[in-house]
Amino acid sequence: MLTYAKLSPAIKALISKPKNEKALAGYSMEVSQSMEHSQGVSWTGVIKLNGTVIADVENHGDGGCNVYQPIIKDEYDKLIKLAEQAYPNNYEKLDALVGYLDVITNC
């Protein structure tokens, strides 16, 4: 998996570096479906910890925040705490973390 330091400057401009990047080792995000429409791109995916799905995630592509469905509640709760530490000044902390995981996992 990539780290923030290894990303190109163009990609770094799109996401923020988490304050606790090392604590996020083992987490990944995979998009399973996406669809372009008149308002943007909607998508569905999963958040994994060491290959195990801990939550489903989707975005309707209309400018709103992501929607989460925990699969393993304890691990999902830990992810929320990590998001709060990673992006303390961001209003949508978990969305910011998922955006980071998407780029790190899939670039």
N, C-alpha and C positions, 0 to 999 in steps of 0.2 A: 504494500500500500504506500502511496505517496505521503509526503509530509508537506506542510505549507511552504517550507523553505525551497522545495524542489519544483514548485509550480512556476509557470511563466508569469512575467509581470502582467500580461493581459488577463490571465485568470485571477491573479491576486487582486486585481482591480474590481472583480465581481463579488468576492467574498471577504469576510473578515477573519483574521486569525483568532482562534480561540485562545483564551488565557491559559488553558490547561490541556494543551494538545496531547501531551504524553498520557494523560488520564483517559483519553479517548481511544487508545490502542485497543483493537479488537472489535470496535464498532464499525459498521458499514451500512450503506443505504443502497437499495437496488430498486430501480423503477421497473415495474412489470408491464405497464401499459401507459401509453400517452396518446393524446388526440388533439390536433389543432382545431380550433373553432374561431368564431368571429371575435371573441373576447380575449383569446389567449391560447394557452395550452393546458389542458387538464391531464392529470396523471395519477396513477396509483402505484404504490410500492410497499416495501417492507424495510424495517430497521432490524439489523441483526447484531448480535453480540457473539463473537467467535463462531459465526456460522449458524447460530440458532435465532430464529425469528422471535423478536420480543414485542413488536408492534407493527400493525398495518398503518400506512399513512397515505393520504390522498390530498390533492389540491384540485379545485374545480376550475382553475385557470381564469377566474374572474376578478382577480386582485385581492381576494380574501386570504386568510391564513390557512395553514394546513389543518386537516382533520385527522385525529389519531384514534386508534382503537388498540389498547394494550392487549397483548397476548399473554405475556408473562408479567404480571402486575409489579412484582418486586423489582424486576430488572428495569421496567419502564420508569418506575419511581426514581431509581438511581440515575437513569438517563436525564430525567427532569432536573435533578440536583446538579448533575454535571453541566447541563445547559445553563443553569443559573450561575455557575462558577465561570463557565467559558465566556458568556456574554452578559455580564452584570448590567451593562448600560443599554441593552437592546430590549425593546418592548416585547418582541416576539422571540424570546430566547431559544425555545425549542426549534422553531422554524429556522432560525439562523444556524443552529447546530446541524439540522438536517441538510440545509443547503451546503454547509461545509463537508459533511459526510458524503453527499452526492458527488461533489467535485473530487474529493480525495479518493473515493472508491472507483469512480468511473472515468477519470482522465488518464 
